[in-house]
Amino acid sequence: WALNNKNADIRMQGVWLVGSKRDKKYLKAIVPMLKSSDEGVKGMAAWSVIKIIGKSS
């Protein structure tokens, strides 16, 4: 529910959680957030995509 929440702070936290868990099943939901009008959501979406598809550390 966090990824679809009207509150940008909650969406941003949801995106962070998915990225930190590197959960590939949420990529389709996160990628459109790269075009968000909210800079925090957009930045967190970019970070999450990198965490999910980037190199494992």
SULPEMO-V660350 format. One record per residue. SS is DSSP state (alpha for helix, beta for strand, coil for the rest). PSI is psi as a letter, one per 40 degrees, with the letter a starting at -180 (none if undefined). BURIAL is 1 if it has 9 or more other C-alpha atoms within 8 Angstrom, else 0. Layout:
ss & psi & burial
SS & PSI & BURIAL
SS & PSI & BURIAL
This chain:
ss & psi & burial
coil & d & 0
alpha & d & 0
alpha & d & 1
alpha & e & 0
coil & i & 1
coil & d & 0
coil & h & 0
alpha & d & 1
alpha & d & 0
alpha & d & 1
alpha & d & 1
alpha & d & 1
alpha & d & 1
alpha & d & 1
alpha & d & 1
alpha & d & 1
alpha & d & 0
alpha & d & 1
alpha & d & 1
alpha & d & 0
alpha & e & 0
coil & f & 1
coil & h & 1
alpha & d & 0
alpha & e & 0
alpha & e & 0
alpha & d & 1
alpha & d & 0
alpha & d & 0
alpha & d & 1
alpha & d & 1
alpha & d & 0
alpha & e & 1
alpha & e & 1
alpha & e & 0
coil & i & 1
coil & e & 0
coil & h & 0
alpha & d & 0
alpha & d & 1
alpha & d & 1
alpha & d & 1
alpha & d & 1
alpha & d & 1
alpha & d & 1
alpha & d & 1
alpha & d & 1
alpha & d & 1
alpha & d & 1
alpha & d & 0
alpha & d & 1
alpha & d & 1
alpha & e & 0
coil & a & 0
coil & i & 0
coil & h & 0
coil & none & 0
